[in-house]
Amino acid sequence: MTRLVLSHATVLDGDGGVLHDAQVVVEGDRITSVREGVSAPSHPDDREVDLAGRTVMPGMVNCHFHATYHNLGGVPAPFGLEEPMALQAVRAVNSLELLLTAGFTSAVSAGAPFAIDASMKVAIDKGLIAGPRLVPCSRDISTTGHAGHRSFPPQWEVGALGAIRPSDGPDEFRRSVRAEIAEGAEIIKMFVTGGHGTIAPGERIEMSREEMAAGIDAAHLRGVKVRGHIANREAIMMALDLGIDVIDHADGMDDECVERIVETGTPIVPSMLFPARFVDAMGGSGLGFTDSMKADIDAMAEMLPKANAAGVQLVLGDDFGAISFPHGPYGDELAYYVDEVGIPAIDVIRWATRHGAELMGRGDELGTVTPGKLADLLVVDGDPVDSISVLKDRDNLLAIIKGGRLVKDRLPDRPLP
């Protein structure tokens, strides 16, 4: 079996460590050797590439991905019924390929209609389409009339669920969770509050404690995780008490929340880039809710470095595909946290790699450059620790490796200059 030997590399191990003049050996779908300063014995069939100091790092994980989103909020239609199901599936194929070619070898969905995510996972696993390892998500589960469940004229009363499964009372929450799992969801999305990109105020809690508890319990009984759109302190604490697995956004997080989040080990997906860019674009438009969005962004920008320093398991992922926030420039999110929020680049890279793999429940085989783990790796022409912006440009990705297979191969056959 031909081995891929990446020599004279700078290795970012995904856990904050940096190796210099290192060698990484890939055999089959696994990393078999990582050495600093000493080369492994060569084999006659090796493909050895001298990287001349360029970077090897783990493939990244996007932990809040909406493959079907396209200009969401720009079309007056029920959520998830803006376009025909088949067209949304085609858009999902395109979005997932874009994500993979941006260096994200894994993704955790944050919601999609019509079990499209589950079909995408099957298609990727069968090699029918190009895409990252995918954890498919459910429709949004919440109560009738919640922030994403708006009323429309009678012509829209078509009976299709779209991207929302309205549920009222603990029994309906249980049934909804079970129905979504039956359709292939491996993580359940609950819309717990308003806020964070919705018109409804963030302080509004959309479900009772009993409803949330029933949904979480039903999912956990079937080995499925639950994530929640949560944008106020009270709801954060309630969700933590009830054992939610992932908190999206976490607007309203304070010091007490951070302490509790560290205690529970619950991953947080701040997803600040979309609201920040939305406020930049629309702040002077007269939309009243942009003022509260700006206040939430400023508060989170102050809180996030504290949460990072305290050891909160922060991860990447944002609402790409929403209005004025198209799919494609996924690397912008890393640059935002480093350049505009002030998080050290090495920490944001940990969010994107080790932390993301742990959220997936696959930290034992993904997320770090470690012998024995699956070879999901990037070869980067540049140093993301020195300049995180190198990850914004796909041309800087010389190689994308997923399970030992070169998804992208611009590795030279002679030493790089």
VOBAMAR-108195 format. One line per field, with one value per residue (C-alpha): x, y, z. Coordinates in steps of 0.02 Angstrom, whole numbers. Example, Ala and Ser with C-alpha at 12.3 -4.5 7.8 and 13.67 -1.06 7.14 Angstrom:
2
c1 = 615 | 684
c2 = -225 | -53
c3 = 390 | 357
This chain:
417
c1 = 0 | 68 | 97 | 85 | 233 | 224 | 399 | 476 | 305 | 243 | 109 | -34 | -96 | -270 | -246 | -135 | 29 | 147 | 281 | 420 | 515 | 396 | 342 | 165 | 137 | -33 | -66 | -238 | -366 | -259 | -116 | 20 | 163 | 194 | 375 | 468 | 645 | 664 | 599 | 517 | 602 | 553 | 465 | 497 | 317 | 303 | 242 | 350 | 317 | 439 | 328 | 472 | 389 | 211 | 70 | -17 | -171 | -329 | -477 | -599 | -775 | -921 | -1041 | -1187 | -1221 | -1380 | -1347 | -1518 | -1517 | -1523 | -1556 | -1660 | -1771 | -1767 | -1921 | -2095 | -2137 | -2152 | -1982 | -1921 | -2053 | -1966 | -1916 | -1965 | -1891 | -1789 | -1710 | -1666 | -1582 | -1479 | -1428 | -1376 | -1263 | -1179 | -1161 | -1084 | -956 | -913 | -888 | -773 | -667 | -648 | -559 | -705 | -698 | -842 | -1004 | -1145 | -1308 | -1416 | -1576 | -1652 | -1823 | -1888 | -1749 | -1633 | -1485 | -1511 | -1511 | -1354 | -1266 | -1310 | -1255 | -1089 | -1057 | -1095 | -978 | -1119 | -1078 | -929 | -951 | -891 | -933 | -1108 | -1214 | -1392 | -1512 | -1699 | -1824 | -1839 | -1948 | -2040 | -2212 | -2347 | -2310 | -2128 | -2001 | -1980 | -2162 | -2251 | -2426 | -2447 | -2593 | -2709 | -2620 | -2476 | -2584 | -2524 | -2501 | -2314 | -2205 | -2060 | -1918 | -2027 | -2119 | -2239 | -2267 | -2367 | -2357 | -2235 | -2318 | -2307 | -2125 | -2090 | -2183 | -2096 | -1924 | -1962 | -2031 | -1876 | -1761 | -1864 | -1828 | -1640 | -1598 | -1445 | -1461 | -1623 | -1643 | -1754 | -1798 | -1797 | -1801 | -1817 | -1671 | -1509 | -1566 | -1752 | -1879 | -1944 | -1855 | -1717 | -1794 | -1946 | -1940 | -2037 | -2070 | -2103 | -1978 | -2086 | -2090 | -1902 | -1871 | -1986 | -1899 | -1724 | -1772 | -1850 | -1694 | -1574 | -1672 | -1633 | -1450 | -1476 | -1411 | -1512 | -1457 | -1551 | -1566 | -1549 | -1525 | -1554 | -1480 | -1634 | -1654 | -1468 | -1479 | -1641 | -1565 | -1409 | -1514 | -1609 | -1454 | -1456 | -1305 | -1265 | -1311 | -1321 | -1282 | -1290 | -1330 | -1353 | -1215 | -1137 | -1004 | -1122 | -1173 | -991 | -955 | -1103 | -1058 | -881 | -953 | -1069 | -946 | -1084 | -1021 | -1065 | -1084 | -1077 | -1105 | -1074 | -1026 | -1199 | -1280 | -1124 | -1127 | -1317 | -1304 | -1163 | -1272 | -1442 | -1405 | -1462 | -1616 | -1740 | -1765 | -1790 | -1724 | -1549 | -1519 | -1544 | -1438 | -1297 | -1310 | -1302 | -1150 | -1058 | -1099 | -1042 | -882 | -842 | -895 | -820 | -636 | -681 | -774 | -628 | -504 | -615 | -614 | -786 | -794 | -822 | -847 | -869 | -1024 | -1140 | -1298 | -1221 | -1359 | -1461 | -1508 | -1353 | -1242 | -1213 | -1131 | -947 | -831 | -832 | -654 | -716 | -786 | -615 | -543 | -688 | -653 | -467 | -464 | -624 | -657 | -475 | -468 | -293 | -282 | -217 | -375 | -494 | -405 | -439 | -624 | -624 | -537 | -528 | -682 | -785 | -737 | -784 | -954 | -981 | -939 | -787 | -645 | -563 | -536 | -545 | -492 | -305 | -149 | -117 | -58 | -203 | -334 | -423 | -322 | -432 | -297 | -262 | -99 | -95 | 20 | 47 | 39 | -137 | -68 | 29 | -113 | -281 | -336 | -239 | -386 | -505 | -428 | -457 | -302 | -198 | -261 | -134 | -216 | -378 | -372 | -527 | -502 | -334 | -406 | -344 | -502 | -392 | -213 | -97 | 50 | 207 | 318 | 473 | 515 | 418 | 521
c2 = 0 | 170 | 285 | 474 | 549 | 735 | 790 | 951 | 1012 | 1131 | 1029 | 1107 | 960 | 1032 | 1039 | 1193 | 1104 | 1152 | 1037 | 1103 | 1011 | 866 | 717 | 648 | 477 | 422 | 241 | 187 | 292 | 322 | 429 | 303 | 415 | 593 | 636 | 797 | 811 | 624 | 539 | 369 | 235 | 254 | 124 | 101 | 145 | 299 | 461 | 583 | 768 | 897 | 1037 | 1154 | 1214 | 1227 | 1180 | 1015 | 1027 | 927 | 945 | 1069 | 1040 | 1157 | 1127 | 1236 | 1208 | 1233 | 1152 | 1199 | 1383 | 1506 | 1691 | 1638 | 1782 | 1864 | 1773 | 1792 | 1608 | 1482 | 1427 | 1280 | 1302 | 1444 | 1326 | 1152 | 1009 | 945 | 1116 | 1128 | 958 | 1018 | 1172 | 1058 | 959 | 1119 | 1189 | 1029 | 1023 | 1206 | 1166 | 1020 | 1119 | 1255 | 1129 | 1069 | 879 | 862 | 953 | 947 | 1012 | 1137 | 1099 | 1057 | 1014 | 853 | 742 | 816 | 804 | 618 | 591 | 696 | 590 | 431 | 506 | 562 | 395 | 303 | 416 | 485 | 666 | 757 | 819 | 814 | 683 | 739 | 729 | 759 | 867 | 874 | 1009 | 1144 | 1081 | 1213 | 1272 | 1342 | 1523 | 1521 | 1643 | 1546 | 1494 | 1640 | 1649 | 1674 | 1700 | 1552 | 1501 | 1443 | 1327 | 1175 | 1056 | 1027 | 1045 | 1131 | 1164 | 1172 | 1041 | 1136 | 1044 | 1086 | 995 | 862 | 720 | 812 | 853 | 669 | 620 | 754 | 700 | 518 | 562 | 661 | 521 | 399 | 510 | 499 | 643 | 610 | 775 | 864 | 1053 | 1145 | 1328 | 1376 | 1568 | 1711 | 1826 | 1800 | 1836 | 1816 | 1956 | 1891 | 1961 | 1856 | 1861 | 1765 | 1580 | 1476 | 1318 | 1261 | 1172 | 1016 | 1021 | 1041 | 903 | 783 | 816 | 796 | 637 | 562 | 599 | 533 | 371 | 340 | 394 | 559 | 729 | 890 | 1066 | 1224 | 1400 | 1494 | 1681 | 1725 | 1684 | 1603 | 1483 | 1440 | 1389 | 1291 | 1197 | 1155 | 1091 | 977 | 906 | 986 | 932 | 1089 | 1272 | 1378 | 1564 | 1581 | 1767 | 1825 | 1712 | 1783 | 1730 | 1614 | 1532 | 1508 | 1423 | 1306 | 1271 | 1223 | 1107 | 1019 | 1021 | 1079 | 1142 | 1320 | 1380 | 1571 | 1597 | 1784 | 1821 | 1822 | 1945 | 2054 | 2064 | 2087 | 2235 | 2308 | 2295 | 2340 | 2442 | 2604 | 2532 | 2572 | 2390 | 2405 | 2234 | 2273 | 2380 | 2230 | 2123 | 2251 | 2249 | 2059 | 2059 | 2184 | 2086 | 1921 | 2001 | 2049 | 1881 | 1761 | 1786 | 1753 | 1594 | 1537 | 1568 | 1475 | 1319 | 1323 | 1202 | 1331 | 1273 | 1347 | 1362 | 1500 | 1534 | 1537 | 1544 | 1673 | 1838 | 1935 | 1796 | 1672 | 1503 | 1492 | 1603 | 1490 | 1537 | 1713 | 1649 | 1599 | 1769 | 1858 | 1778 | 1812 | 1984 | 2062 | 1973 | 1948 | 1760 | 1686 | 1597 | 1436 | 1430 | 1459 | 1319 | 1207 | 1257 | 1208 | 1041 | 950 | 1034 | 1001 | 817 | 802 | 881 | 748 | 615 | 565 | 642 | 472 | 462 | 640 | 817 | 802 | 750 | 594 | 419 | 298 | 430 | 446 | 546 | 700 | 829 | 993 | 1049 | 1238 | 1355 | 1473 | 1478 | 1499 | 1539 | 1685 | 1739 | 1652 | 1734 | 1606 | 1489 | 1608 | 1572 | 1400 | 1422 | 1409 | 1232 | 1126 | 965 | 912 | 734 | 643 | 469 | 456 | 501 | 658 | 757 | 896 | 865 | 1007 | 927 | 940 | 796 | 898 | 1003 | 1164 | 1323
c3 = 0 | -49 | 99 | 94 | 186 | 224 | 274 | 341 | 395 | 529 | 616 | 711 | 812 | 845 | 1032 | 1041 | 1004 | 862 | 792 | 682 | 545 | 573 | 471 | 456 | 379 | 312 | 269 | 212 | 304 | 459 | 523 | 566 | 621 | 680 | 717 | 751 | 685 | 650 | 493 | 489 | 382 | 200 | 94 | -93 | -139 | -27 | -99 | -2 | -11 | 57 | 123 | 164 | 324 | 263 | 381 | 413 | 525 | 557 | 442 | 515 | 581 | 551 | 695 | 639 | 455 | 353 | 185 | 114 | 162 | 17 | 52 | 201 | 257 | 86 | 22 | 101 | 123 | 264 | 328 | 225 | 90 | -2 | -143 | -203 | -104 | -253 | -280 | -96 | -109 | -257 | -159 | -15 | -131 | -187 | -10 | 58 | -82 | -50 | 133 | 98 | -24 | 108 | 221 | 326 | 321 | 446 | 479 | 606 | 536 | 631 | 538 | 369 | 299 | 221 | 291 | 159 | 279 | 304 | 116 | 96 | 226 | 133 | -34 | 39 | 124 | -38 | -137 | -244 | -200 | -125 | 51 | 230 | 360 | 404 | 561 | 496 | 595 | 615 | 574 | 706 | 847 | 949 | 997 | 883 | 840 | 896 | 823 | 660 | 641 | 560 | 488 | 301 | 181 | 149 | -11 | 97 | 201 | 104 | 249 | 222 | 375 | 288 | 408 | 564 | 665 | 780 | 943 | 1098 | 1262 | 1322 | 1227 | 1061 | 1093 | 1121 | 963 | 860 | 918 | 880 | 707 | 661 | 720 | 615 | 464 | 495 | 612 | 720 | 814 | 860 | 844 | 968 | 943 | 1127 | 1119 | 998 | 963 | 867 | 690 | 723 | 738 | 904 | 1058 | 1133 | 1306 | 1245 | 1291 | 1165 | 1265 | 1442 | 1549 | 1539 | 1348 | 1334 | 1461 | 1368 | 1202 | 1273 | 1364 | 1207 | 1105 | 1236 | 1254 | 1070 | 1080 | 990 | 1044 | 1059 | 1013 | 1052 | 979 | 1143 | 1166 | 1347 | 1515 | 1592 | 1447 | 1448 | 1631 | 1603 | 1456 | 1555 | 1700 | 1580 | 1498 | 1325 | 1222 | 1120 | 1144 | 987 | 1004 | 1195 | 1190 | 1369 | 1435 | 1593 | 1717 | 1810 | 1646 | 1600 | 1765 | 1741 | 1558 | 1607 | 1740 | 1617 | 1470 | 1353 | 1183 | 1135 | 955 | 966 | 778 | 792 | 612 | 533 | 656 | 652 | 462 | 461 | 579 | 473 | 318 | 392 | 547 | 467 | 383 | 520 | 572 | 759 | 807 | 739 | 894 | 1008 | 891 | 905 | 1094 | 1096 | 981 | 1091 | 1249 | 1172 | 1106 | 1286 | 1358 | 1232 | 1277 | 1459 | 1411 | 1304 | 1444 | 1567 | 1460 | 1379 | 1232 | 1095 | 916 | 742 | 635 | 576 | 476 | 303 | 174 | 271 | 192 | 132 | 202 | 60 | 69 | 25 | 128 | 281 | 330 | 367 | 531 | 598 | 548 | 633 | 802 | 790 | 710 | 778 | 943 | 994 | 1022 | 992 | 825 | 902 | 1010 | 865 | 770 | 921 | 912 | 728 | 752 | 919 | 995 | 839 | 836 | 1020 | 988 | 853 | 982 | 878 | 975 | 987 | 798 | 729 | 772 | 805 | 709 | 811 | 761 | 748 | 707 | 542 | 417 | 397 | 362 | 276 | 198 | 202 | 106 | 251 | 440 | 510 | 682 | 612 | 496 | 517 | 354 | 252 | 285 | 197 | 26 | -48 | -155 | 3 | 32 | -60 | -3 | 80 | 145 | 208 | 277 | 190 | 20 | -66 | -101 | -166 | -222 | -268 | -181 | -287 | -338 | -297 | -144 | -126 | -134
